[in-house]
Amino acid sequence: MERGKELTWATSDCPFGGDTGSDACLALWSDELEQHNVCNTDAMNDCYIRALHFALTTLSTVGYGDISPATELETIWELFVVLVGACFLAALIGAFGAYLQQNDKTGPNSFHAKIERVKQYMRFRNIPPDIQNSILFFHQCRWEASQTLDERETLSLLPQPLQ
């Protein structure tokens, strides 16, 4: 997109040493053609690896500064990549947290799921509201005292003399 610009990240990125505009850079500017070649190396994969490095450095917010945007379009692209990367990372962390929360078998989420099952059962059996409240209060007090759902199961994990 920016072959007609003399200074871009590709023309200023010289991973093999040298100054900007030298043969060691990824792209070389031609005054005659007034454009740069897209990749100055024989192996195109070197350019793709550097571009991937640029993208991952931007996504990881490390920003070494060895490759940086040189034009307005590259800056806008980098901002877009950062925003997409941040959203992707947030979604990934959220999904992982939701997975852990859903598979929690011993913590508060499991206790709340148990209470919901008890409430459903009591509604199904038409238990009077005052008795329902007493049962829920009992379970709440046991949870606050022991932070475990099933004390017998917890005791069974201990050696026999400690039981």
ZAKOLDO-241697 format. One line per 4 residues: number of its first residue (from 1); their letters; for each residue y, x, z of C-alpha. Coordinates in Angstrom, 3 decimals. Layout:
<recs>
NUM) a) Y:X:Z ~ ...
</recs>
This chain:
<recs>
1) merg) 0.000:0.000:0.000 ~ 2.398:2.822:0.723 ~ 1.507:5.414:-1.894 ~ 5.172:5.468:-2.963
5) kelt) 6.360:6.614:0.493 ~ 6.540:10.336:1.053 ~ 6.089:10.244:4.808 ~ 3.152:8.168:6.089
9) wats) 0.570:8.803:8.771 ~ -1.781:10.174:6.097 ~ 0.761:12.685:4.749 ~ 1.755:13.809:8.248
13) dcpf) -1.791:13.969:9.668 ~ -3.146:17.460:9.125 ~ -6.442:17.647:11.014 ~ -7.385:20.946:9.428
17) ggdt) -4.226:22.739:10.567 ~ -1.013:23.334:8.715 ~ 2.368:21.692:8.418 ~ 3.234:18.237:7.171
21) gsda) 2.978:18.151:3.409 ~ 0.562:21.083:3.191 ~ -2.853:21.056:1.526 ~ -4.459:20.685:4.960
25) clal) -3.143:17.116:5.348 ~ -5.148:14.008:4.517 ~ -2.788:13.000:1.724 ~ -0.569:15.208:-0.414
29) wsde) 2.790:14.072:-1.808 ~ 3.487:14.697:-5.473 ~ 7.184:14.966:-6.441 ~ 6.187:14.637:-10.075
33) leqh) 4.371:11.300:-9.641 ~ 6.531:10.205:-6.676 ~ 3.438:9.118:-4.778 ~ 0.740:10.678:-2.652
37) nvcn) -2.928:10.885:-3.374 ~ -4.794:8.617:-0.995 ~ -7.159:11.305:0.239 ~ -6.595:15.014:-0.282
41) tdam) -10.063:16.162:0.777 ~ -13.160:16.312:-1.383 ~ -15.114:14.163:1.053 ~ -13.594:10.689:1.331
45) ndcy) -15.477:10.143:4.596 ~ -13.063:12.611:6.304 ~ -10.202:10.219:5.551 ~ -12.187:7.236:6.792
49) iral) -13.116:9.077:9.982 ~ -9.444:9.939:10.639 ~ -8.401:6.340:9.907 ~ -11.090:5.085:12.302
53) hfal) -9.870:7.618:14.875 ~ -6.315:6.288:14.428 ~ -7.494:2.681:14.887 ~ -9.704:3.395:17.920
57) ttls) -7.041:5.510:19.595 ~ -4.627:2.645:19.112 ~ -7.137:0.046:20.336 ~ -8.027:2.023:23.421
61) tvgy) -4.320:2.413:24.252 ~ -4.902:6.115:24.834 ~ -2.500:7.084:22.064 ~ -2.951:10.840:21.890
65) gdis) 0.008:11.067:19.518 ~ -1.842:13.267:17.048 ~ -1.742:10.418:14.528 ~ 1.220:8.091:14.744
69) pate) 2.807:5.555:12.421 ~ 5.528:6.978:10.235 ~ 6.818:3.868:8.438 ~ 7.834:0.371:9.466
73) leti) 4.764:-1.150:7.805 ~ 2.444:1.264:9.628 ~ 4.182:0.434:12.918 ~ 3.731:-3.293:12.304
77) welf) 0.072:-2.679:11.410 ~ -0.443:-0.633:14.569 ~ 1.118:-3.396:16.687 ~ -1.165:-5.940:15.022
81) vvlv) -4.219:-3.770:15.710 ~ -3.171:-3.309:19.350 ~ -2.714:-7.058:19.862 ~ -6.026:-7.913:18.215
85) gacf) -7.758:-5.201:20.216 ~ -6.235:-6.389:23.495 ~ -7.294:-9.983:22.767 ~ -10.789:-8.837:21.813
89) laal) -11.082:-6.753:24.974 ~ -9.834:-9.638:27.141 ~ -12.320:-12.012:25.498 ~ -15.141:-9.527:26.007
93) igaf) -14.310:-9.023:29.676 ~ -13.945:-12.787:30.180 ~ -17.277:-13.504:28.513 ~ -19.001:-10.840:30.587
97) gayl) -17.432:-12.214:33.780 ~ -18.486:-15.767:32.882 ~ -22.027:-14.554:32.203 ~ -22.207:-12.822:35.586
101) qqnd) -20.720:-15.839:37.327 ~ -23.191:-18.202:35.671 ~ -26.174:-16.061:36.621 ~ -25.080:-15.580:40.216
105) ktgp) -28.064:-16.636:42.358 ~ -26.826:-15.748:45.811 ~ -23.041:-15.907:45.939 ~ -20.411:-18.620:46.254
109) nsfh) -21.054:-19.989:42.767 ~ -24.668:-20.587:43.630 ~ -23.611:-22.312:46.854 ~ -21.238:-24.625:44.972
113) akie) -23.978:-25.447:42.453 ~ -26.319:-26.284:45.347 ~ -23.692:-28.545:46.924 ~ -23.216:-30.354:43.597
117) rvkq) -26.984:-30.937:43.359 ~ -27.018:-32.264:46.948 ~ -24.098:-34.605:46.142 ~ -25.891:-35.900:43.043
121) ymrf) -29.046:-36.549:45.016 ~ -27.158:-38.373:47.784 ~ -25.381:-40.583:45.226 ~ -28.709:-41.295:43.519
125) rnip) -30.265:-42.359:46.865 ~ -27.168:-44.383:47.862 ~ -26.751:-42.554:51.146 ~ -23.816:-43.911:53.148
129) pdiq) -20.594:-41.862:52.842 ~ -20.437:-40.896:56.541 ~ -23.947:-39.434:56.377 ~ -23.074:-37.686:53.101
133) nsil) -20.056:-36.077:54.770 ~ -22.209:-34.965:57.727 ~ -24.777:-33.369:55.414 ~ -22.089:-31.590:53.375
137) ffhq) -20.393:-30.433:56.591 ~ -23.722:-29.063:57.842 ~ -24.296:-27.082:54.631 ~ -20.714:-25.801:54.674
141) crwe) -21.071:-24.578:58.267 ~ -24.394:-22.865:57.513 ~ -22.868:-21.162:54.485 ~ -19.857:-19.928:56.450
145) asqt) -22.092:-18.612:59.233 ~ -24.735:-16.860:57.155 ~ -23.385:-16.545:53.580 ~ -26.912:-17.193:52.357
149) lder) -28.466:-20.226:50.734 ~ -31.941:-19.965:52.193 ~ -32.376:-18.138:55.480 ~ -36.173:-18.283:55.252
153) etls) -36.075:-16.474:51.918 ~ -33.722:-13.856:53.361 ~ -35.997:-13.359:56.369 ~ -39.042:-12.963:54.133
157) llpq) -37.415:-9.883:52.599 ~ -37.380:-8.130:55.969 ~ -40.343:-6.209:57.422 ~ -42.622:-8.261:59.710
161) plq) -41.401:-6.770:63.043 ~ -37.795:-7.617:62.173 ~ -38.666:-11.172:61.187
</recs>
